[in-house]
Amino acid sequence: MSHRHRHTRAMGAAVAATAALLVAGLSGSASAGTAPVAPAPAPTAAEALRTDAAPPALLNAMRRDLGLGQEQAERRLVNEAEAGATAGRLRAALGGDFAGAWVRGAESGTLTVATTDAHDVAAIEARGAEAKVVRHSLADLDAAKARLDHAATGLNTADAPVWYVDARGNALVVEAIRPAAARSLLAAAGVDRSLARVEARTERPRTFYDLRGGEAYYINNSSRCSIGFPITKGTQQGFATAGHCGRAGSSTTGANRAAQGTFQGSIFPGRDMAWVATNSSWTATPYVNGAGGQNVQVTGSTAAPVGSSVCRSGSTTGWHCGTIQQLNTSVTYPEGTISPVTRTTVCAEPGDSGGSYISGSQAQGVTSGGSGDCRSGGETFFQPINALLQNYGLTLKTTGDGGEDPGEPGEPGGTWASGTVYQPGDTVTYGGATYRCLQGHQAQQGWEPSNVPALWQRV
């Protein structure tokens, strides 16, 4: 049987099974006799991801920077949480046909899911999303970008400093100061030009060195950066930040100039990630510094989809919001190429480096660099937090985690483990069942697969 026929039959079976369940549920509600006790409804994605935990400071920044009313900002966070879960389920169902997903509208009220096969349209629309049939799968575009990343290691890409997978445009995009530089990069990578699009840009991205973030800290009593997210590593407390802010062994002092900690690991270029272990005078909290010093709660690290709102805290420019443009992006700074980072419309300035990006109450990443500023506008790139946590074996400090260490694999009776970073498509066992990950996140107690259908699908 061909892949197409197997896929179509599988999708049909899923729809039929859903219909059967609906019919059974309706007929059961009308049957005679004692009605069975209905199971407690599963939490919605918005409930599971605690969009209600978004503080006034974040909502106010969204209103200012995205032109929203208070209720619009709240609805947008709810819609984005639900869209992420729906996109994850469709990604799992469509398999190799999946070509990306994004939200749009002032309240992110419309989710679009792209596919390479028109037979998938009905299944996408059945989930309440708009369908778009395109030529290239996301897997093909990601593979082409991986070849570009590999080729770039031996080239000077200063004149073609940004490239990314554009899900909405169904293309691998290279932005170049000189178009010839983009063509040379594509040729060196052996990327089919039918997959790629070259766009012009006038400004070279740079890292936001020297000066702060969520809260300011100083490196070797000199340059300033910003704390990304408080973390733990076993009993050790500290914070995640950008790699270009300091090297392993560099000392840090806090905004109050008190001795703070030491960089334990740092990668830059290639990636832009680092973490600092703090001394006993400092305590990790599940907060980001918001406008007016208000606490912005962090409840997890579920990656937001393209088009979602995202806000940044930095010690130079404070709170600013925008949207996520592309997830799988490479950017060349004077020091070298960083990949993959997430591209946003949020502005930043020197000193904001290392600071926090957050969507609702979900940590997204730490400020890497960009172009422009917060007076004329600009773009920024962030190092995704889940990759940073995974690389260094860190645990994000979240509201209500009690400071507990990650659970051991196999509790209870499965491979799922608190503290592990999971990516879409990963499978685990838990409580005797098998589950597939729908959205990238770091697991935590309370987010067991059976409890969070927004993040896990039973298979």
C-alpha positions as CSV (number, residue, x, y, z in Angstrom):
1,M,0.0,0.0,0.0
2,S,1.4,3.5,-0.9
3,H,2.2,6.1,1.8
4,R,-0.6,8.2,0.5
5,H,-3.2,5.5,0.8
6,R,-1.9,4.5,4.3
7,H,-2.0,8.2,5.4
8,T,-5.5,8.8,4.0
9,R,-6.9,5.6,5.6
10,A,-5.3,6.6,8.9
11,M,-6.8,10.0,8.8
12,G,-10.2,8.6,7.8
13,A,-10.0,6.1,10.7
14,A,-9.3,8.9,13.1
15,V,-12.2,11.0,11.9
16,A,-14.5,7.9,12.0
17,A,-13.4,7.1,15.5
18,T,-14.0,10.6,16.7
19,A,-17.5,10.5,15.1
20,A,-18.2,7.2,16.8
21,L,-17.2,8.6,20.1
22,L,-19.5,11.6,19.6
23,V,-22.4,9.4,18.7
24,A,-21.8,7.1,21.6
25,G,-21.6,10.0,24.0
26,L,-24.9,11.5,22.7
27,S,-26.8,8.3,22.7
28,G,-25.4,7.4,26.1
29,S,-26.7,10.6,27.6
30,A,-30.3,9.6,26.7
31,S,-30.2,6.0,27.8
32,A,-32.4,4.8,30.6
33,G,-31.1,3.9,34.1
34,T,-28.6,5.4,36.3
35,A,-26.3,7.7,34.3
36,P,-22.6,6.9,34.7
37,V,-20.5,9.5,36.5
38,A,-18.9,11.7,33.9
39,P,-15.1,11.9,34.1
40,A,-13.7,15.3,35.0
41,P,-13.2,17.3,31.8
42,A,-9.6,17.6,30.6
43,P,-8.1,21.1,31.1
44,T,-8.1,23.3,28.0
45,A,-4.7,24.3,26.6
46,A,-5.2,27.8,28.1
47,E,-5.9,26.4,31.5
48,A,-3.0,24.0,31.4
49,L,-0.6,26.7,30.2
50,R,-2.0,29.3,32.8
51,T,-2.7,32.1,30.4
52,D,-4.7,33.5,33.4
53,A,-1.3,34.0,35.1
54,A,-0.3,36.8,32.7
55,P,0.3,39.8,34.9
56,P,-1.0,43.4,34.3
57,A,2.6,44.5,33.3
58,L,2.7,42.0,30.4
59,L,-0.9,42.7,29.3
60,N,-0.2,46.5,29.4
61,A,2.9,46.1,27.2
62,M,0.9,44.0,24.7
63,R,-1.7,46.7,24.6
64,R,0.9,49.4,23.9
65,D,3.0,47.5,21.4
66,L,0.3,45.4,19.6
67,G,-2.5,48.0,19.7
68,L,-4.9,45.8,21.7
69,G,-7.5,46.4,24.3
70,Q,-7.4,44.6,27.6
71,E,-9.9,41.9,26.7
72,Q,-8.2,41.5,23.3
73,A,-4.9,40.9,24.9
74,E,-6.4,38.3,27.2
75,R,-8.2,36.5,24.4
76,R,-5.1,36.5,22.3
77,L,-3.2,34.6,24.9
78,V,-6.0,32.1,25.2
79,N,-6.3,31.7,21.5
80,E,-2.5,31.2,21.0
81,A,-2.5,28.5,23.7
82,E,-5.3,26.6,22.0
83,A,-3.8,27.1,18.5
84,G,-0.5,25.7,19.6
85,A,-2.2,22.5,20.9
86,T,-4.3,22.1,17.8
87,A,-1.3,22.6,15.5
88,G,0.6,20.0,17.5
89,R,-2.2,17.5,17.0
90,L,-2.4,18.2,13.3
91,R,1.4,17.9,13.0
92,A,1.2,14.4,14.5
93,A,-1.7,13.4,12.3
94,L,-0.4,14.8,9.0
95,G,3.1,13.3,9.4
96,G,5.3,14.1,6.4
97,D,2.6,16.2,4.7
98,F,2.8,18.9,7.5
99,A,4.2,22.2,6.2
100,G,3.9,24.5,9.2
101,A,1.3,26.4,11.2
102,W,0.8,30.0,12.2
103,V,-1.8,32.3,13.8
104,R,-3.0,35.7,12.6
105,G,-5.5,38.4,13.6
106,A,-5.5,41.0,16.4
107,E,-6.6,38.2,18.8
108,S,-4.7,35.4,17.0
109,G,-8.2,34.1,16.2
110,T,-7.2,32.3,13.0
111,L,-4.9,29.2,12.9
112,T,-3.6,28.2,9.5
113,V,-2.1,24.8,9.0
114,A,-0.2,24.1,5.8
115,T,0.0,20.7,4.1
116,T,1.5,19.3,0.9
117,D,-1.6,17.1,0.2
118,A,-5.0,18.4,-0.6
119,H,-6.6,15.3,0.9
120,D,-5.6,16.7,4.3
121,V,-7.8,19.8,4.0
122,A,-10.9,18.2,5.5
123,A,-9.0,16.9,8.5
124,I,-7.5,20.3,9.1
125,E,-10.8,22.1,8.8
126,A,-12.4,19.6,11.1
127,R,-10.1,20.9,13.9
128,G,-11.3,24.4,13.3
129,A,-8.2,25.6,11.4
130,E,-7.8,27.0,8.0
131,A,-5.9,24.8,5.5
132,K,-3.3,25.9,3.0
133,V,-2.0,23.5,0.4
134,V,1.6,24.2,-0.5
135,R,4.5,22.7,-2.4
136,H,7.1,21.9,0.2
137,S,6.8,20.1,3.5
138,L,8.3,21.6,6.7
139,A,10.7,18.6,6.9
140,D,12.0,19.4,3.4
141,L,12.5,23.1,4.2
142,D,14.2,22.3,7.6
143,A,16.5,19.9,5.8
144,A,17.4,22.5,3.2
145,K,18.2,25.0,6.0
146,A,20.4,22.4,7.8
147,R,22.4,22.2,4.5
148,L,22.7,26.0,4.5
149,D,23.8,26.0,8.1
150,H,26.5,23.4,7.3
151,A,27.8,25.3,4.3
152,A,27.9,28.6,6.2
153,T,30.5,27.2,8.6
154,G,33.1,27.6,5.9
155,L,32.0,30.9,4.4
156,N,31.9,34.6,5.3
157,T,28.2,35.3,5.6
158,A,28.4,38.9,6.7
159,D,26.7,40.0,3.5
160,A,24.0,37.4,3.8
161,P,23.5,37.5,7.6
162,V,20.0,36.1,8.1
163,W,18.3,32.9,6.8
164,Y,15.2,31.1,8.1
165,V,12.4,28.7,7.2
166,D,9.4,30.9,6.4
167,A,6.3,28.7,7.1
168,R,3.9,31.3,5.8
169,G,5.7,31.7,2.6
170,N,6.6,28.0,2.3
171,A,10.2,28.9,1.4
172,L,13.8,29.0,2.8
173,V,14.5,32.7,2.9
174,V,18.0,34.3,2.8
175,E,18.2,38.0,3.6
176,A,21.2,39.7,2.1
177,I,23.0,43.0,1.9
178,R,24.4,41.8,-1.4
179,P,22.1,39.4,-3.4
180,A,25.3,37.7,-4.8
181,A,26.2,36.6,-1.3
182,A,22.9,34.9,-0.9
183,R,23.3,33.1,-4.2
184,S,26.8,32.0,-3.3
185,L,25.5,30.6,0.0
186,L,22.7,28.7,-1.7
187,A,25.0,27.3,-4.3
188,A,27.6,26.2,-1.7
189,A,24.8,24.4,0.2
190,G,23.4,22.7,-3.0
191,V,19.9,24.0,-2.1
192,D,17.4,23.8,-5.0
193,R,16.5,27.4,-5.9
194,S,12.8,26.3,-6.0
195,L,13.0,26.0,-2.2
196,A,14.6,29.4,-1.6
197,R,13.8,33.1,-1.8
198,V,16.3,35.9,-1.5
199,E,15.3,39.2,0.1
200,A,17.2,42.4,0.5
201,R,18.1,44.0,3.8
202,T,20.2,47.1,4.6
203,E,21.3,46.6,8.2
204,R,23.6,44.0,9.8
205,P,22.4,42.4,13.0
206,R,24.6,42.9,16.1
207,T,24.7,41.5,19.6
208,F,23.3,43.7,22.3
209,Y,26.5,43.8,24.4
210,D,27.6,46.0,27.3
211,L,24.5,47.0,29.1
212,R,21.3,44.6,30.9
213,G,18.0,42.4,30.6
214,G,15.2,41.0,32.9
215,E,17.4,42.5,35.6
216,A,20.9,43.9,35.1
217,Y,24.1,42.1,36.0
218,Y,27.7,43.0,35.3
219,I,30.4,40.7,33.9
220,N,33.9,41.0,35.5
221,N,32.8,44.4,36.9
222,S,32.7,45.8,33.4
223,S,30.1,45.1,30.7
224,R,26.4,44.7,31.5
225,C,23.8,42.2,30.4
226,S,20.4,40.9,31.5
227,I,19.3,37.9,33.4
228,G,17.2,35.6,31.2
229,F,15.4,33.1,33.5
230,P,16.2,31.8,37.0
231,I,17.1,28.1,37.0
232,T,18.3,25.3,39.2
233,K,20.7,22.5,38.5
234,G,20.1,20.0,41.4
235,T,20.5,22.1,44.5
236,Q,22.6,24.8,42.7
237,Q,20.7,28.0,41.8
238,G,21.4,30.4,39.0
239,F,20.2,31.9,35.8
240,A,20.2,31.4,32.0
241,T,21.5,34.1,29.7
242,A,23.2,34.8,26.4
243,G,26.6,33.2,25.6
244,H,28.0,36.4,24.1
245,C,27.7,38.0,27.5
246,G,30.5,36.1,29.2
247,R,32.8,33.1,29.0
248,A,33.1,30.2,31.4
249,G,34.8,31.4,34.5
250,S,33.8,35.0,34.1
251,S,32.5,36.5,37.4
252,T,29.2,38.4,37.8
253,T,27.8,41.0,40.1
254,G,24.2,42.0,40.4
255,A,22.4,45.2,39.7
256,N,23.2,46.2,43.3
257,R,26.9,45.5,42.5
258,A,27.0,42.7,45.1
259,A,29.0,39.6,44.3
260,Q,26.7,37.2,42.4
261,G,28.1,34.2,40.6
262,T,30.3,32.7,37.9
263,F,29.6,31.6,34.3
264,Q,29.6,27.8,34.3
265,G,29.1,27.3,30.6
266,S,29.0,29.5,27.5
267,I,28.6,28.9,23.8
268,F,29.0,31.7,21.2
269,P,29.1,31.8,18.3
270,G,27.3,28.7,16.9
271,R,24.7,29.1,19.7
272,D,24.1,32.0,22.0
273,M,23.6,30.3,25.4
274,A,25.1,30.4,28.8
275,W,24.3,29.9,32.5
276,V,25.6,31.4,35.7
277,A,25.7,29.6,39.1
278,T,25.0,32.1,41.9
279,N,26.3,32.2,45.4
280,S,24.2,31.6,48.5
281,S,23.2,35.2,48.7
282,W,21.0,34.9,45.7
283,T,17.7,32.9,45.3
284,A,16.1,31.8,42.1
285,T,12.5,32.9,41.7
286,P,9.9,32.0,39.1
287,Y,9.6,35.6,37.9
288,V,10.7,38.0,35.2
289,N,11.1,41.7,36.1
290,G,8.1,43.6,34.6
291,A,7.1,47.2,34.1
292,G,7.4,49.2,37.3
293,G,9.2,46.3,39.0
294,Q,6.1,44.0,39.0
295,N,6.7,40.3,39.0
296,V,5.8,38.4,35.8
297,Q,5.1,34.7,36.7
298,V,6.8,31.9,34.7
299,T,4.8,28.7,34.7
300,G,6.5,26.7,31.9
301,S,8.4,26.8,28.7
302,T,5.9,25.7,26.0
303,A,7.2,27.0,22.7
304,A,4.7,29.4,21.0
305,P,3.8,29.1,17.3
306,V,4.6,31.6,14.6
307,G,2.5,34.7,14.7
308,S,2.1,34.6,18.5
309,S,2.6,37.6,20.7
310,V,5.9,37.6,22.7
311,C,7.2,40.2,25.2
312,R,10.8,40.9,26.2
313,S,12.2,42.2,29.5
314,G,15.6,44.0,29.3
315,S,17.5,46.1,31.7
316,T,18.1,48.9,29.1
317,T,14.7,49.3,27.5
318,G,12.3,47.5,29.9
319,W,9.2,45.8,28.5
320,H,8.5,45.6,24.8
321,C,6.2,43.3,22.9
322,G,5.8,42.0,19.3
323,T,5.2,38.8,17.4
324,I,7.2,35.7,16.5
325,Q,8.1,35.8,12.9
326,Q,10.1,32.6,12.2
327,L,11.3,29.8,14.4
328,N,14.2,28.2,12.6
329,T,16.4,31.1,11.8
330,S,20.2,31.5,11.3
331,V,21.8,34.9,11.8
332,T,25.3,36.1,11.2
333,Y,26.9,38.7,13.6
334,P,30.4,40.1,13.3
335,E,31.5,37.3,15.7
336,G,30.0,34.5,13.7
337,T,26.8,32.7,12.8
338,I,24.1,31.6,15.4
339,S,21.6,28.9,14.7
340,P,18.8,28.1,15.3
341,V,17.3,31.2,16.9
342,T,13.8,32.7,16.8
343,R,13.2,35.9,14.9
344,T,10.7,38.5,16.4
345,T,9.4,42.0,15.8
346,V,10.4,43.1,19.3
347,C,12.9,45.9,19.7
348,A,15.9,45.8,21.9
349,E,19.1,47.8,22.6
350,P,22.6,47.1,24.0
351,G,22.4,45.8,27.5
352,D,19.2,44.0,26.9
353,S,21.3,40.9,25.8
354,G,20.5,37.8,27.7
355,G,17.1,39.0,28.9
356,S,13.8,37.2,28.9
357,Y,11.3,36.5,26.2
358,I,7.9,35.3,27.4
359,S,4.6,34.5,25.8
360,G,1.8,34.7,28.4
361,S,3.4,32.8,31.3
362,Q,5.5,30.6,29.1
363,A,9.3,31.2,28.9
364,Q,10.5,31.4,25.2
365,G,14.2,32.4,25.2
366,V,17.0,34.8,25.9
367,T,17.9,37.9,23.9
368,S,20.6,37.3,21.4
369,G,20.9,40.3,19.0
370,G,19.1,42.2,16.2
371,S,19.0,45.5,14.4
372,G,17.3,48.8,14.9
373,D,16.3,50.1,18.4
374,C,13.3,50.9,20.5
375,R,12.9,54.4,19.1
376,S,12.8,53.7,15.4
377,G,11.8,50.0,15.7
378,G,13.7,46.9,14.8
379,E,14.0,43.1,14.9
380,T,15.5,40.8,17.5
381,F,16.5,37.2,17.7
382,F,16.3,35.0,20.8
383,Q,18.0,31.8,21.7
384,P,15.2,29.3,22.5
385,I,15.1,28.5,26.2
386,N,14.3,24.8,25.9
387,A,17.5,24.1,23.9
388,L,19.5,26.0,26.5
389,L,18.0,24.0,29.4
390,Q,18.6,20.8,27.6
391,N,22.2,21.6,26.7
392,Y,23.2,22.3,30.3
393,G,20.8,20.0,32.1
394,L,19.0,23.0,33.8
395,T,15.5,23.2,35.3
396,L,13.5,26.3,34.7
397,K,12.2,27.8,37.9
398,T,8.4,27.9,37.7
399,T,5.6,29.1,39.9
400,G,4.5,26.3,42.3
401,D,7.4,24.0,41.6
402,G,8.4,24.0,45.2
403,G,12.1,24.0,44.3
404,E,12.0,20.2,43.8
405,D,14.5,18.3,41.8
406,P,13.4,16.7,38.6
407,G,11.8,13.3,39.0
408,E,13.6,10.1,38.0
409,P,12.7,8.4,34.7
410,G,10.2,5.6,35.1
411,E,7.9,7.3,37.7
412,P,5.3,6.0,37.8
413,G,5.9,3.0,35.5
414,G,7.1,4.9,32.4
415,T,9.8,6.8,30.6
416,W,8.4,10.3,31.1
417,A,10.5,12.3,33.4
418,S,10.1,15.8,35.0
419,G,12.9,18.1,34.0
420,T,13.4,16.5,30.5
421,V,13.0,18.8,27.5
422,Y,10.6,17.2,24.9
423,Q,10.2,18.1,21.2
424,P,7.2,17.5,19.0
425,G,7.0,13.9,17.9
426,D,8.9,12.5,20.9
427,T,7.2,9.5,22.5
428,V,7.1,8.5,26.2
429,T,5.3,5.9,28.3
430,Y,3.4,6.9,31.4
431,G,1.0,5.0,33.6
432,G,1.0,2.1,31.2
433,A,0.2,4.2,28.1
434,T,2.2,5.7,25.3
435,Y,2.1,9.4,24.5
436,R,3.4,11.6,21.7
437,C,4.6,15.2,22.4
438,L,2.6,17.9,20.6
439,Q,4.5,21.0,21.6
440,G,8.1,21.6,22.7
441,H,8.5,22.1,26.5
442,Q,10.4,21.2,29.6
443,A,8.4,18.6,31.6
444,Q,7.5,19.4,35.2
445,Q,5.4,18.0,38.0
446,G,1.8,18.5,37.2
447,W,2.4,18.3,33.5
448,E,2.3,14.5,33.3
449,P,1.2,13.3,29.9
450,S,-2.2,12.2,31.2
451,N,-2.9,15.6,32.7
452,V,-2.0,17.9,29.9
453,P,-3.7,17.1,26.5
454,A,-2.4,20.4,25.1
455,L,1.1,18.9,25.3
456,W,0.6,15.2,24.9
457,Q,-1.5,12.9,22.7
458,R,-2.2,9.3,23.7
459,V,-1.2,6.9,20.9
